[in-house]
């Protein structure tokens, strides 16, 4: 993957974008929305939809400070890695805050596997 464009060379309208969006082709809000909808369908509750902003903020913060996370998201399978992490995080938060709902989520979801996706 090419090196990111230095901030000084970016158009001023793009400088406001968080680093994750500037340096990758990922759109964390759209991906977080998808993951929250998956969790909503698994739990049959609206609770996971409130975690969308938290998931995006966590991804941006981790991207800014963690080289391994940064490297994974900038790789060819960055989108899949982001989905794996978001599924894991939302499952952990549900277990901590909503244990009754968390029991409805399969263990595979917490490991990053999409509902209905078969591992080969």
N, C-alpha and C positions, 0 to 999 in steps of 0.2 A: 504494500500500500504506500502511496506517495506521502512524503512529509506534509504536515499541515501548512497552510499558507500563513505567514507571519501576520499577526493582528494588525500591524501598521499598514499592510498592503490591502487589507479588506476594505470594502466599501463601508462607510460609517453605518449604514442601515443594517449590515450584517454583524457588526461588532457586538451588538446587543445580544445576539444569540449565545446561549450557553455553549461551552466548549464541546460537549457531547454532540450537539447538533452541527456545530461548525466543522468538526473534524471527521465526522462520519456521515453516512447517508441515512442514518436512523432517525426516526420520528418518535421519540419516547412516549408522547401523549397518545398517539394512535395505538402503539403497541400495549401500553398500560391499559387503555380502554378495552382492547381485545382480551387481555388476560383477566381483567375484572369481570368482563362478560362471561368468560369461561367459568370463573369461580362462582359467579351469580347463578349460572345454570346448574352447577354442581350442588350448590347449597340451597337453591330455590329461595334466595333471600337477596334483598338489596344492599345488605351490609357491605359486601366487597366493593361495590361501586364507589364508596366513600374513600377507598384507598388509592385511587388513581393518582391524585396529586402527590401523595406520599411516595408512591413507587417511582414517579418521575424524579422527584427531588432526590431520593436515595440513589438512583442511577447516576444522576448528574454529579452528586457529591463523590460517589465512589470513583467515577470516571476521572474526576479531577485529581484524586490523590493516590489511586491504586494502579500501579504500572501493569500488573497482570490483567486486571479487569479492562484497563484501557487497551491493552494489546489484543485481548480477545474480541472486543467490540470493533476494533479497526480491521480485523481479519476478514477473510471471505465469508465466514459463517457468523459474523457479528450479530445479525438479526436473530439467528437461532440462539446464540449465547444470551442475548438480552432477554429473550422469551423465557429461557431456562431460569435465569436469575429472578425475574419478576414472579414467575410461578412459585419458586422457592420462598421468596420473601413474603408473598401474600399468604401462603400456607402457614408460615411461621407466625405471622401477625394474627391470623385467625386463631391459631392454637393458643396464643397468649391472651387474646382479647375476647374471643367468641368460641370457646372450646366445644360447645354443642354443635355449632356450624362446622367447625374444623373436622369433626368426626364424619361428616358427610363427604369430605374431600378424599379421594383415593390417595394412598401413599405415593403413587407414581406422579401425581400432579406436583407434590412437594419436591420431587426429584427433577422436575422440569419437563415432564412428558405431558403432552397435550391430551385432553380427554379423548378417548377413542383411538389414540395413536398406538399402533403396535410396534414394539421394539423388535428389531431384527437381529 
